[in-house]
């Protein structure tokens, strides 16, 4: 990007320093780290079969939403919420996730036998 006042390009170092002080961007990066940690933990805590039927839906503040494909999977995942929280806290430095809400959502999941999700 060019500095419009001086008519010359800004250095990469100046751009990175300018972006690193913005809390909205730092918080967004932490949210990505949290989502990655949740995905890793699901396979370990729930097992691969149950984790394949769950996905991280959203992270609002310190609450993560775990979307499950069906009621039976959601019912089972609710029992493991304390274990999920403990495993995520072990991976992350801060208390980025303090609660997990388990919901049932079939929107965007592939139909049995199909490879692509319906929209």
Backbone torsions as a table, in degrees:
resi	resn	phi	psi	omega
1	UNK	NA	144.8	-179.6
2	UNK	-93.6	144.6	173.2
3	UNK	-80.3	110.4	-173.0
4	UNK	-65.7	-26.3	-179.5
5	UNK	-73.2	-36.6	-175.6
6	UNK	-104.9	-14.8	178.6
7	UNK	74.8	21.3	178.4
8	UNK	-129.2	153.6	-179.3
9	UNK	-69.5	149.0	177.2
10	UNK	-85.8	151.0	179.9
11	UNK	-76.1	157.7	178.6
12	UNK	-60.4	-40.1	-179.7
13	UNK	-58.9	-43.3	178.7
14	UNK	-65.1	-39.4	178.6
15	UNK	-64.1	-45.6	-179.0
16	UNK	-65.3	-42.5	178.1
17	UNK	-63.2	-38.3	178.7
18	UNK	-66.8	-36.6	179.8
19	UNK	-78.4	-30.2	-176.2
20	UNK	-71.5	-19.1	179.5
21	UNK	-87.7	-7.9	-179.9
22	UNK	-81.6	117.1	-177.0
23	UNK	-67.0	-29.4	-179.5
24	UNK	-65.7	-36.1	178.3
25	UNK	-74.5	-38.6	177.5
26	UNK	-64.7	-40.6	-179.7
27	UNK	-65.5	-36.9	177.9
28	UNK	-64.2	-38.6	177.6
29	UNK	-66.7	-38.8	177.6
30	UNK	-65.6	-34.5	178.9
31	UNK	-65.6	-38.6	176.0
32	UNK	-64.6	-41.8	176.8
33	UNK	-61.6	-39.8	179.4
34	UNK	-64.9	-43.9	179.1
35	UNK	-63.1	-40.8	177.4
36	UNK	-63.8	-42.3	178.5
37	UNK	-63.5	-40.2	178.3
38	UNK	-63.2	-42.8	179.1
39	UNK	-61.7	-41.5	178.6
40	UNK	-64.6	-41.9	-176.2
41	UNK	-68.5	-34.4	-177.3
42	UNK	-58.2	-44.6	179.7
43	UNK	-64.8	-36.1	-179.2
44	UNK	-74.3	-43.9	-173.8
45	UNK	-82.0	-45.9	-175.6
46	UNK	-88.1	-19.8	-173.4
47	UNK	92.2	157.4	-173.7
48	UNK	-68.3	-34.5	-178.0
49	UNK	-67.1	-45.1	-180.0
50	UNK	-74.3	-39.6	-179.6
51	UNK	-63.6	-29.9	178.0
52	UNK	-67.5	-19.5	179.4
53	UNK	-100.8	11.2	178.4
54	UNK	-129.0	154.8	175.3
55	UNK	-151.3	156.7	177.4
56	UNK	-78.0	118.4	-177.5
57	UNK	-84.7	-56.5	-179.4
58	UNK	-158.2	163.7	174.5
59	UNK	-129.3	112.1	178.8
60	UNK	-113.8	109.7	-177.0
61	UNK	65.7	-117.8	178.8
62	UNK	-108.6	12.5	178.5
63	UNK	-108.0	127.0	176.7
64	UNK	-103.3	140.9	177.6
65	UNK	-106.2	123.7	178.5
66	UNK	-105.4	116.4	-178.9
67	UNK	-96.8	128.6	179.2
68	UNK	-112.3	153.9	-174.9
69	UNK	-75.9	-30.5	-178.3
70	UNK	-145.7	170.2	-177.1
71	UNK	-63.8	-39.6	-177.8
72	UNK	-64.1	-40.9	178.6
73	UNK	-67.2	-42.3	179.0
74	UNK	-63.6	-40.8	179.2
75	UNK	-61.2	-42.6	179.6
76	UNK	-69.2	-40.6	-178.1
77	UNK	-66.8	-30.8	-179.9
78	UNK	-62.5	-32.2	178.6
79	UNK	-68.4	-25.1	-176.1
80	UNK	-98.7	6.8	-179.6
81	UNK	-56.9	-45.5	177.6
82	UNK	-60.3	-37.7	177.7
83	UNK	-67.9	-37.7	177.8
84	UNK	-63.9	-46.5	179.5
85	UNK	-61.1	-41.3	-179.9
86	UNK	-65.7	-42.1	-179.3
87	UNK	-68.7	-37.1	177.8
88	UNK	-67.8	-42.2	179.4
89	UNK	-62.7	-31.6	178.6
90	UNK	-70.4	-27.7	-178.9
91	UNK	-86.9	-30.4	-174.6
92	UNK	-104.8	151.7	-178.8
93	UNK	-75.4	-40.4	-174.7
94	UNK	-105.1	172.9	176.8
95	UNK	-85.8	69.5	-178.4
96	UNK	-73.8	-30.7	178.9
97	UNK	-124.0	117.1	178.5
98	UNK	-109.5	-16.6	177.8
99	UNK	-148.7	152.1	177.7
100	UNK	-126.2	124.9	176.3
101	UNK	-103.7	123.5	-179.1
102	UNK	-99.1	123.9	179.3
103	UNK	-127.7	165.0	175.3
104	UNK	-105.1	125.2	179.9
105	UNK	-142.8	118.2	179.4
106	UNK	-100.0	-4.7	-179.3
107	UNK	-69.4	126.1	177.4
108	UNK	90.0	-7.2	177.3
109	UNK	-83.2	144.2	176.4
110	UNK	-69.3	145.0	176.0
111	UNK	-73.0	146.6	-179.6
112	UNK	-51.7	125.2	179.7
113	UNK	96.7	-17.1	178.1
114	UNK	-95.9	153.4	179.0
115	UNK	-98.4	-26.1	-178.4
116	UNK	-106.5	143.7	177.9
117	UNK	-71.7	149.7	175.1
118	UNK	-81.4	144.0	177.0
119	UNK	-117.9	NA	NA
